[in-house]
Amino acid sequence: MVSALEPISHMAGFDAPHNPMRRPPSAHYAREYAALVRRYEGVPVDISFRQLVGPLPASEYTHGLYPYPARLLRHIPRFLLSTEAVTSDIDVVFDPFVGSGTVLLEAQLRGLASIGVEQNPVAALVSRVKVSRGSHAHSATVLNEALAVAKRRRRVPDLSPLLSRWYSNEAMSALGRLAAVAEDSEERDRDLVQLCLALTARRMATTDPRIPVPVKGTRNETASCSDVWRQWALEGASIVAKLETLPPGRPIAEVRAGDARDVTMWPSSEQAVKTLLLTSPPYGAAQKYVRSTSLEAAWLGHAPTGKTVHLEHSSIGREHLSPQDLMLKLSSVTSSQLQLALASIAKKDARRGAIYLAYFTDMQRTFLNAHSVGVKRIALVSGDNHVAGGVLRTSQHLADIIQSLGYKRTLSVRDPIRGRTLLTSRKNGAPAPAEYIEIFEMANL
Ligand SMILES: C[S@@+](CC[C@H](N)C(=O)[O-])C[C@H]1O[C@@H](n2cnc3c(N)ncnc32)[C@H](O)[C@@H]1O
């Protein structure tokens, strides 16, 4: 059964410098890493992480638990977290933008404790299950019992007005009963039952499966209750099979549902001196994280009024700006190069300028948190974007912010990873086809 996680700060032995579960670093990766550092002279070194690490099975461990958009290529954390120069003096891996938990799971597999923050409640749920450490022996029983109770239930609860457009009447009724069972389930089982609900609801919607955000399609238009029950059983079996592949004895990974701009979500100053921040942050116009999970959010009770715009307002990289965002001045960002770039975008397209100003202001806030708690090392995976007819050097601007806080860049590599085009509008925000992986050290520690 997937049980609720104990907060990392309360775990006995968490601060122990020599974690016995920790895997030995890879000598091969150590040589490759040292060679990259030698080659780096201020200009990004071209590299392919797929070649460096070699092929990895498509759906390894719980990595394929949920089709969350723009997942990080897991070869990157696999390489970095197996490399002594990156992790030898580290007790905690921290990801302030945890998404569906790639970094946290990779940290666990290397025997490293980790903490993550995620604002999208559906992604936070996926991550919690992905790295859960309880005994999974009873998971199948929990899911089968939830199904049996839902079938016996007569009353369908009130549902979010967002949903009726996307399901047949019978599917709505069956999913509604499953949602009520998920809500009533014991706290220690709730994540597991809610994840099965989210996956079943995703599969039973009348949406076009080729498009990550809900767009009307023709599948499931006549879905019956039996179809939903059958899908639940399939999703449940698949979740259980994936959880069973996780090795035992993995260290704790704590997922904090919240906002990375809030410093109370971060590791304490005591932990931060031995913390590696490893993350792939959102893009400036990545509005589709919230939209791509809006139906699941509604089933899980996060959209009671039928809208998910409140989730977007606390999300970095938003399309719908709040009145506060519109009050921001160029001086909210401290880098003069960045001010120039944003002014040039605003001249061509005022709304785009405001969107990217809000984005960099938020990212500056995030890295200020890293500095204020004293995070030792930062590994950042980011890309550039096509905006208003030009290329916005997002990676370089983020690096400038980090360096202005006293961190020193010790490595920059560039990988021609496929861009996250499905997540951003094609004309305004589409990523340039490469990602930068950069390492920064707190200079005065
Ligand atoms: C590029 S994705 C991370 C992908 C992740 N590495 C994975 O493999 O799934 C960026 C994530 O940042 C999250 N995010 C956006 N604004 C946030 C905020 N203010 N605080 C925490 N997370 C936020 C988004 O919901 C999204 O899941």
The ligand as an SDF file (V2000), in Angstrom:
LIG
                    3D

 27 29  0  0  0  0  0  0  0  0999 V2000
    9.6630   21.5850  -16.9550 C   0  0  0  0  0  0  0  0  0  0  0  0
    8.4970   21.0860  -15.7680 S   0  0  0  0  0  0  0  0  0  0  0  0
    9.4250   20.0020  -14.7800 C   0  0  0  0  0  0  0  0  0  0  0  0
    9.4600   18.6400  -15.4160 C   0  0  0  0  0  0  0  0  0  0  0  0
   10.0600   17.5970  -14.5120 C   0  0  0  0  0  0  0  0  0  0  0  0
   11.5050   17.7280  -14.4680 N   0  0  0  0  0  0  0  0  0  0  0  0
    9.6630   16.2210  -14.9910 C   0  0  0  0  0  0  0  0  0  0  0  0
   10.5080   15.4740  -15.4650 O   0  0  0  0  0  0  0  0  0  0  0  0
    8.4440   15.9160  -14.9550 O   0  0  0  0  0  0  0  0  0  0  0  0
    8.2750   22.5000  -14.7820 C   0  0  0  0  0  0  0  0  0  0  0  0
    7.2760   22.3020  -13.6300 C   0  0  0  0  0  0  0  0  0  0  0  0
    7.2900   23.4870  -12.8350 O   0  0  0  0  0  0  0  0  0  0  0  0
    5.9900   23.5760  -12.2470 C   0  0  0  0  0  0  0  0  0  0  0  0
    5.7950   24.9270  -11.7030 N   0  0  0  0  0  0  0  0  0  0  0  0
    5.3970   26.0570  -12.3370 C   0  0  0  0  0  0  0  0  0  0  0  0
    5.3280   27.0730  -11.4750 N   0  0  0  0  0  0  0  0  0  0  0  0
    5.7140   26.6090  -10.2700 C   0  0  0  0  0  0  0  0  0  0  0  0
    5.8620   27.2140   -8.9880 C   0  0  0  0  0  0  0  0  0  0  0  0
    5.5670   28.4990   -8.7860 N   0  0  0  0  0  0  0  0  0  0  0  0
    6.3070   26.4360   -7.9680 N   0  0  0  0  0  0  0  0  0  0  0  0
    6.5750   25.1220   -8.1530 C   0  0  0  0  0  0  0  0  0  0  0  0
    6.4190   24.4920   -9.3490 N   0  0  0  0  0  0  0  0  0  0  0  0
    5.9940   25.2300  -10.3910 C   0  0  0  0  0  0  0  0  0  0  0  0
    5.0610   23.2320  -13.4000 C   0  0  0  0  0  0  0  0  0  0  0  0
    3.7890   22.8580  -12.9010 O   0  0  0  0  0  0  0  0  0  0  0  0
    5.8320   22.0860  -14.0440 C   0  0  0  0  0  0  0  0  0  0  0  0
    5.3860   20.8540  -13.5260 O   0  0  0  0  0  0  0  0  0  0  0  0
  1  2  1  0
  2  3  1  0
  2 10  1  0
  3  4  1  0
  4  5  1  0
  5  6  1  0
  5  7  1  0
  7  8  2  0
  7  9  1  0
 10 11  1  0
 11 12  1  0
 11 26  1  0
 12 13  1  0
 13 14  1  0
 13 24  1  0
 14 15  1  0
 14 23  1  0
 15 16  2  0
 16 17  1  0
 17 18  1  0
 17 23  2  0
 18 19  1  0
 18 20  2  0
 20 21  1  0
 21 22  2  0
 22 23  1  0
 24 25  1  0
 24 26  1  0
 26 27  1  0
M  CHG  2   2   1   9  -1
M  END
$$$$
